[in-house]
């Protein structure tokens, strides 16, 4: 392969991804070039592949990545060659009503690396000036393994979800689904010192990981009535907080009964475009349930998560399931599609 070419995984439409050679991006004076070390495969990447999330094509996808700075525009002063960095992928406009209100994670005009801008399923990625100016490029703390740092972006999103839930010490929290986000939520919830962390998950291996991450109880919804178990474990009250980490509308509908009066019901997982749920509005009305959602995060939270990982307060090393070469992308996506494994990383240099 020519020194000026790179391997990339390009999205051309639903079920149409191709590993191909592309020219290594040429950076401008206000941009960075990053040599990708690892890129995480996300549920949203799989939704793009399956066609349930729409983006423009062609596009190099992948929004969870780490790498080394190998090119620095002459006007960029904050970074130097050799810096290990990760990039918070969602870039806010800074001027819409959401940004002005301090909620740039739900920016109306946001641009995302891996969606609107070429992303990390490649050997190199160009970081645009707006990402640098917005503080989205973050230096990885010394001593933090690149593989762990590659998982930091979804952990930052999970962290924001915990904050949105207003979970506090002494609460009971139920986490529905023990995929990567559910397990991240379990670890992060533990830091709030709740009385109980209940994880509902049908796969035994994932329930075992949930206990490793801090769950006090796990429930297999296939072998017992979850609502009966929840009520038994909460003195008939239900949970203070319920977090939905499974993007299945039916699961959302059936999980509403887990929350107690005055509790919070938070939808974290994205569902296929056009999904609908049917719920009894009286449940929300009479129980005064805080029914809310959580989307994305911020560079500031991403930075905080990196520090938690570097300090050892969070340990996700057991959650890295596999590292695959770029050419093996299909197996990684099928694992995600079939809820197998936890966190799969792509190494574009293998």
C-alpha positions as CSV (number, residue, x, y, z in Angstrom):
1,X,0.0,0.0,0.0
2,X,1.3,3.5,-0.9
3,X,2.4,5.7,1.9
4,X,-0.3,8.2,0.9
5,X,-3.1,5.7,1.0
6,X,-5.0,4.2,3.9
7,X,-7.5,1.4,4.6
8,X,-11.0,2.6,5.4
9,X,-14.5,1.1,5.9
10,X,-16.9,3.1,3.8
11,X,-20.7,3.1,4.1
12,X,-22.6,3.3,0.8
13,X,-26.1,2.4,2.0
14,X,-27.9,-0.1,4.2
15,X,-26.1,-3.5,4.2
16,X,-23.4,-1.9,2.0
17,X,-20.0,-1.4,3.7
18,X,-16.8,-1.8,1.9
19,X,-13.1,-1.9,3.0
20,X,-11.3,0.2,0.4
21,X,-8.2,2.2,-0.1
22,X,-8.5,5.9,0.1
23,X,-6.1,8.8,0.1
24,X,-4.9,9.9,3.5
25,X,-6.6,13.2,4.2
26,X,-4.6,16.3,3.7
27,X,-5.0,18.7,6.6
28,X,-5.4,22.5,6.5
29,X,-3.6,24.9,8.8
30,X,-6.3,24.6,11.5
31,X,-6.8,20.9,11.5
32,X,-5.2,17.7,12.9
33,X,-4.4,14.3,11.4
34,X,-4.8,11.3,13.8
35,X,-3.5,7.8,13.2
36,X,-6.2,5.6,14.6
37,X,-5.2,3.0,17.2
38,X,-8.6,1.5,18.1
39,X,-12.2,2.3,17.2
40,X,-15.2,0.9,19.0
41,X,-18.2,-0.6,17.3
42,X,-21.4,1.0,18.6
43,X,-25.1,0.1,18.4
44,X,-25.6,3.2,16.4
45,X,-23.0,2.0,13.8
46,X,-25.1,-1.1,13.5
47,X,-28.3,0.9,13.1
48,X,-26.6,2.8,10.3
49,X,-25.6,-0.5,8.6
50,X,-29.1,-2.0,9.1
51,X,-30.7,1.2,7.6
52,X,-32.6,2.2,10.7
53,X,-30.5,5.3,11.2
54,X,-30.1,7.5,8.1
55,X,-26.9,9.3,7.2
56,X,-25.5,10.7,4.0
57,X,-23.3,8.5,1.8
58,X,-20.6,7.7,1.1
59,X,-19.2,8.0,4.6
60,X,-16.5,6.5,6.7
61,X,-18.4,5.7,9.9
62,X,-17.1,5.1,13.4
63,X,-17.4,7.7,16.2
64,X,-15.6,6.0,19.1
65,X,-11.9,6.1,18.5
66,X,-8.5,6.9,19.9
67,X,-5.2,7.5,18.2
68,X,-2.0,9.4,17.9
69,X,-1.6,12.9,16.4
70,X,0.6,12.6,13.4
71,X,-0.2,15.9,11.7
72,X,-0.7,19.3,13.2
73,X,-1.8,22.4,11.2
74,X,0.5,25.4,11.7
75,X,-2.3,27.4,13.4
76,X,-3.1,24.7,15.9
77,X,-1.3,25.4,19.2
78,X,-3.1,23.1,21.7
79,X,-1.7,19.8,20.3
80,X,1.6,18.4,19.3
81,X,2.9,15.4,17.3
82,X,2.7,12.3,19.4
83,X,-0.2,13.3,21.6
84,X,-2.5,10.4,22.3
85,X,-6.1,11.7,21.8
86,X,-9.7,10.8,21.7
87,X,-12.4,12.9,20.2
88,X,-15.8,13.6,21.5
89,X,-17.7,13.1,18.2
90,X,-20.7,15.4,18.5
91,X,-19.8,19.0,17.6
92,X,-22.4,21.6,18.8
93,X,-23.1,24.8,16.8
94,X,-22.9,26.9,20.0
95,X,-25.7,29.3,18.9
96,X,-29.0,27.4,18.8
97,X,-31.5,27.5,21.7
98,X,-30.2,24.3,23.2
99,X,-26.6,25.4,23.2
100,X,-27.5,28.8,24.6
101,X,-29.4,27.0,27.3
102,X,-26.4,25.0,28.3
103,X,-27.5,21.8,26.7
104,X,-25.2,21.5,23.8
105,X,-25.5,17.7,23.9
106,X,-28.9,18.1,22.2
107,X,-27.7,20.9,19.9
108,X,-30.3,21.4,17.1
109,X,-27.6,21.9,14.5
110,X,-25.0,19.5,15.7
111,X,-22.5,17.8,13.4
112,X,-21.1,14.4,14.3
113,X,-17.9,12.7,13.3
114,X,-18.8,9.4,11.8
115,X,-22.2,10.7,10.6
116,X,-21.8,13.9,8.8
117,X,-18.0,13.9,8.8
118,X,-15.7,10.9,8.1
119,X,-15.0,8.9,11.2
120,X,-12.7,6.4,12.8
121,X,-13.2,3.1,11.0
122,X,-10.0,3.9,9.1
123,X,-6.3,4.1,9.6
124,X,-6.3,7.9,9.7
125,X,-8.9,10.5,10.4
126,X,-8.9,14.3,9.8
127,X,-10.1,16.3,12.8
128,X,-11.8,19.5,11.6
129,X,-11.1,23.0,13.0
130,X,-14.5,23.2,14.6
131,X,-13.9,20.1,16.7
132,X,-10.6,21.5,18.0
133,X,-12.2,24.9,18.7
134,X,-15.1,23.3,20.5
135,X,-12.8,21.4,22.9
136,X,-13.8,18.0,21.4
137,X,-10.3,16.8,21.1
138,X,-9.1,15.4,24.4
139,X,-5.6,14.2,25.4
140,X,-5.7,10.8,27.0
141,X,-4.3,10.7,30.6
142,X,-0.8,9.1,30.9
143,X,-0.9,5.4,31.8
144,X,-4.5,4.9,30.5
145,X,-4.5,2.0,27.9
146,X,-5.7,3.0,24.4
147,X,-8.1,0.0,24.4
148,X,-9.8,1.4,27.6
149,X,-9.8,4.9,26.3
150,X,-11.5,3.7,23.1
151,X,-14.5,2.8,25.3
152,X,-14.7,6.2,26.9
153,X,-17.1,7.9,24.6
154,X,-20.1,5.6,25.3
155,X,-19.2,5.7,29.0
156,X,-19.4,9.5,28.8
157,X,-22.9,9.1,27.3
158,X,-23.8,6.6,30.1
159,X,-22.5,9.1,32.7
160,X,-24.8,11.8,31.3
161,X,-27.7,9.3,31.6
162,X,-26.9,8.7,35.3
163,X,-26.9,12.5,35.9
164,X,-30.2,12.9,34.0
165,X,-31.7,10.2,36.2
166,X,-30.9,12.1,39.4
167,X,-29.9,8.9,41.1
168,X,-28.8,9.5,44.7
169,X,-27.4,7.6,47.6
170,X,-29.8,5.1,49.1
171,X,-32.0,4.8,46.0
172,X,-32.9,1.6,44.2
173,X,-32.0,1.7,40.5
174,X,-33.1,-0.8,37.9
175,X,-31.0,-1.1,34.7
176,X,-32.8,-2.9,31.9
177,X,-30.3,-4.6,29.6
178,X,-26.7,-5.5,30.3
179,X,-25.0,-4.7,27.0
180,X,-22.1,-2.4,27.1
181,X,-24.2,0.7,28.1
182,X,-26.1,-1.3,30.7
183,X,-22.8,-2.5,32.3
184,X,-21.3,1.0,32.1
185,X,-24.5,2.3,33.8
186,X,-24.1,-0.3,36.5
187,X,-20.5,0.8,37.3
188,X,-21.4,4.4,37.2
189,X,-24.5,3.9,39.4
190,X,-22.3,2.2,42.0
191,X,-20.4,5.4,42.4
192,X,-23.6,7.1,43.6
193,X,-23.9,4.6,46.5
194,X,-27.5,3.4,45.9
195,X,-29.0,0.8,48.2
196,X,-29.7,-1.6,45.4
197,X,-28.7,-2.0,41.7
198,X,-31.0,-4.4,39.9
199,X,-30.1,-5.5,36.4
200,X,-32.6,-7.2,34.2
201,X,-30.9,-9.3,31.5
202,X,-31.8,-12.6,29.7
203,X,-28.2,-13.7,29.0
204,X,-26.4,-15.5,31.9
205,X,-22.9,-14.3,30.9
206,X,-24.0,-10.7,30.9
207,X,-25.8,-11.1,34.3
208,X,-22.5,-12.4,35.7
209,X,-20.7,-9.4,34.3
210,X,-23.4,-7.1,35.8
211,X,-22.5,-8.6,39.3
212,X,-18.8,-8.0,38.6
213,X,-19.7,-4.4,37.7
214,X,-21.6,-3.8,41.0
215,X,-25.2,-5.1,40.6
216,X,-26.6,-6.3,43.9
217,X,-29.3,-8.4,42.1
218,X,-29.8,-9.7,38.6
219,X,-33.1,-10.9,37.1
220,X,-33.6,-13.2,34.2
221,X,-36.9,-12.1,32.5
222,X,-37.2,-15.4,30.7
223,X,-37.4,-17.6,33.8
224,X,-39.4,-15.5,36.2
225,X,-41.9,-12.6,36.3
226,X,-39.6,-9.5,36.5
227,X,-42.3,-7.2,38.0
228,X,-42.9,-9.8,40.8
229,X,-39.2,-10.0,41.5
230,X,-38.8,-6.2,41.5
231,X,-41.7,-5.8,43.9
232,X,-40.3,-8.5,46.2
233,X,-36.9,-6.8,46.3
234,X,-38.3,-3.3,46.9
235,X,-41.0,-4.0,49.6
236,X,-43.7,-3.7,47.0
237,X,-42.7,-0.1,46.2
238,X,-40.8,-0.3,42.9
239,X,-37.5,1.5,42.0
240,X,-36.6,5.1,42.4
241,X,-34.9,5.0,39.0
242,X,-35.4,2.8,36.0
243,X,-32.9,3.1,33.1
244,X,-33.8,1.5,29.7
245,X,-30.7,0.3,27.9
246,X,-32.5,-1.8,25.3
247,X,-33.8,-0.2,22.1
248,X,-36.9,-2.4,21.9
249,X,-40.2,-0.6,22.2
250,X,-42.0,-3.6,23.9
251,X,-39.4,-3.6,26.6
252,X,-40.0,0.1,27.2
253,X,-43.7,-0.6,27.6
254,X,-43.4,-3.4,30.0
255,X,-40.7,-1.7,32.1
256,X,-42.8,1.2,33.2
257,X,-44.3,-0.8,36.0
258,X,-40.9,-1.2,37.7
259,X,-40.8,2.5,38.8
260,X,-42.3,3.7,42.1
261,X,-44.5,6.7,42.7
262,X,-42.5,9.8,42.2
263,X,-39.7,7.9,40.5
264,X,-37.8,8.5,37.3
265,X,-38.1,6.5,34.1
266,X,-35.2,7.2,31.7
267,X,-35.0,6.0,28.1
268,X,-31.4,5.8,27.2
269,X,-31.2,3.3,24.2
270,X,-32.2,4.5,20.8
271,X,-34.9,2.6,18.9
272,X,-35.2,2.1,15.2
273,X,-36.5,5.2,13.4
274,X,-40.3,5.4,13.5
275,X,-40.7,3.2,16.5
276,X,-43.9,3.6,18.6
277,X,-44.8,2.7,22.2
278,X,-48.2,2.3,23.8
279,X,-48.5,3.2,27.5
280,X,-51.3,4.1,29.9
281,X,-50.9,7.8,30.5
282,X,-52.6,7.4,33.9
283,X,-49.5,5.5,35.1
284,X,-47.4,8.6,34.6
285,X,-50.2,10.9,35.8
286,X,-51.2,9.2,39.1
287,X,-47.7,8.0,40.0
288,X,-46.1,11.4,39.1
289,X,-43.4,9.6,37.2
290,X,-40.6,11.6,35.7
291,X,-40.6,10.2,32.2
292,X,-37.5,11.4,30.4
293,X,-34.6,10.6,28.1
294,X,-30.9,11.0,27.7
295,X,-28.9,11.7,24.6
296,X,-25.2,12.0,24.0
297,X,-22.9,13.8,26.3
298,X,-20.3,16.7,26.3
299,X,-16.5,17.0,25.9
300,X,-16.4,18.0,29.6
301,X,-18.1,14.8,30.7
302,X,-15.9,12.8,28.3
303,X,-12.8,14.3,30.0
304,X,-14.1,13.5,33.4
305,X,-14.7,9.9,32.4
306,X,-11.2,9.6,31.1
307,X,-9.9,10.7,34.6
308,X,-12.2,8.2,36.3
309,X,-10.8,5.4,34.1
310,X,-7.2,6.6,34.7
311,X,-7.7,6.7,38.4
312,X,-9.2,3.1,38.5
313,X,-12.5,4.3,39.9
314,X,-14.0,2.8,36.8
315,X,-12.6,-0.5,35.4
316,X,-14.0,-1.7,32.1
317,X,-11.1,-4.0,31.1
318,X,-13.3,-7.0,31.5
319,X,-15.8,-5.5,29.1
320,X,-13.6,-5.5,26.0
321,X,-14.8,-8.6,24.3
322,X,-12.7,-8.8,21.2
323,X,-10.4,-6.8,18.9
324,X,-10.8,-7.5,15.2
325,X,-9.1,-6.2,12.1
326,X,-10.9,-3.8,9.8
327,X,-11.5,-6.6,7.3
328,X,-13.5,-8.5,9.9
329,X,-16.0,-5.7,10.4
330,X,-18.9,-7.9,9.4
331,X,-18.4,-10.3,12.3
332,X,-18.2,-7.3,14.7
333,X,-21.4,-5.9,13.4
334,X,-23.2,-9.2,13.5
335,X,-22.1,-9.6,17.2
336,X,-23.7,-6.2,17.9
337,X,-26.8,-7.1,15.9
338,X,-27.3,-10.4,17.8
339,X,-26.4,-8.9,21.2
340,X,-23.3,-11.0,21.5
341,X,-20.2,-10.0,23.4
342,X,-19.9,-6.6,25.1
343,X,-17.5,-4.1,23.6
344,X,-15.8,-5.0,20.3
345,X,-12.9,-2.8,19.0
346,X,-11.5,-2.5,15.5
347,X,-7.7,-2.3,15.0
348,X,-7.3,-0.9,11.5
349,X,-3.6,-1.9,11.4
350,X,-4.1,-5.6,12.0
